[in-house]
Amino acid sequence: MKDLTEGLHYYWSEDGLIVLTEQYHLEKGYCCGNGCRHCPYDFENVPEPRRSELAEQRENNPPAYRP
């Protein structure tokens, strides 16, 4: 990926951190294994037991996109 666009590829959290969007991950093309909030790959490269924990959290509280 070359240039990132705020609001498309990332946004700033209330804590001042950069949060990568689902669009960013789709363009990247794979799960990096870090447990990203907007991972569209169902955390496939995150090791257990963290993968199951993240999946349960997402099921109970889907990520909200805040541009």
C-alpha positions as CSV (number, residue, x, y, z in Angstrom):
1,M,0.0,0.0,0.0
2,K,1.3,3.4,-0.9
3,D,-0.7,6.3,0.6
4,L,-3.1,6.0,3.5
5,T,-6.2,8.2,3.6
6,E,-7.7,9.2,6.9
7,G,-11.3,8.0,7.1
8,L,-10.8,5.4,4.5
9,H,-7.7,3.4,5.7
10,Y,-7.6,4.6,9.3
11,Y,-9.1,6.9,11.9
12,W,-8.0,8.2,15.3
13,S,-9.4,6.6,18.4
14,E,-10.6,8.6,21.4
15,D,-7.3,7.7,23.0
16,G,-5.3,9.3,20.2
17,L,-4.3,6.0,18.6
18,I,-4.5,5.1,14.9
19,V,-7.1,2.4,14.2
20,L,-6.8,0.7,10.8
21,T,-10.1,0.1,9.0
22,E,-11.5,-3.0,7.3
23,Q,-10.7,-1.3,4.0
24,Y,-7.1,-1.1,4.9
25,H,-6.9,-4.8,5.8
26,L,-8.8,-5.8,2.6
27,E,-6.3,-3.9,0.5
28,K,-3.4,-5.5,2.5
29,G,-4.8,-8.9,1.7
30,Y,-4.2,-11.0,4.8
31,C,-4.5,-11.2,8.6
32,C,-1.3,-9.9,10.3
33,G,-2.1,-11.8,13.5
34,N,-2.2,-8.8,15.8
35,G,-5.9,-9.0,16.6
36,C,-6.8,-5.8,14.8
37,R,-10.3,-4.4,15.7
38,H,-11.5,-4.3,12.1
39,C,-9.9,-7.6,10.8
40,P,-12.0,-9.0,8.0
41,Y,-10.2,-12.3,8.1
42,D,-11.7,-13.6,11.4
43,F,-8.3,-13.3,13.1
44,E,-7.1,-16.4,11.2
45,N,-3.4,-15.8,12.0
46,V,-3.9,-14.9,15.7
47,P,-2.8,-17.7,17.9
48,E,-5.2,-19.4,20.4
49,P,-6.5,-18.7,23.0
50,R,-6.4,-15.0,21.9
51,R,-8.2,-15.8,18.6
52,S,-11.2,-17.3,20.4
53,E,-11.3,-14.4,22.9
54,L,-11.3,-11.8,20.1
55,A,-14.0,-13.7,18.2
56,E,-16.2,-13.8,21.3
57,Q,-15.6,-10.1,21.9
58,R,-16.6,-9.2,18.3
59,E,-19.7,-11.3,18.6
60,N,-20.8,-9.5,21.7
61,N,-19.6,-6.0,20.7
62,P,-19.2,-5.5,16.9
63,P,-16.6,-2.9,16.1
64,A,-18.0,0.6,15.4
65,Y,-16.5,2.7,12.7
66,R,-15.9,6.2,13.8
67,P,-14.4,8.4,11.0
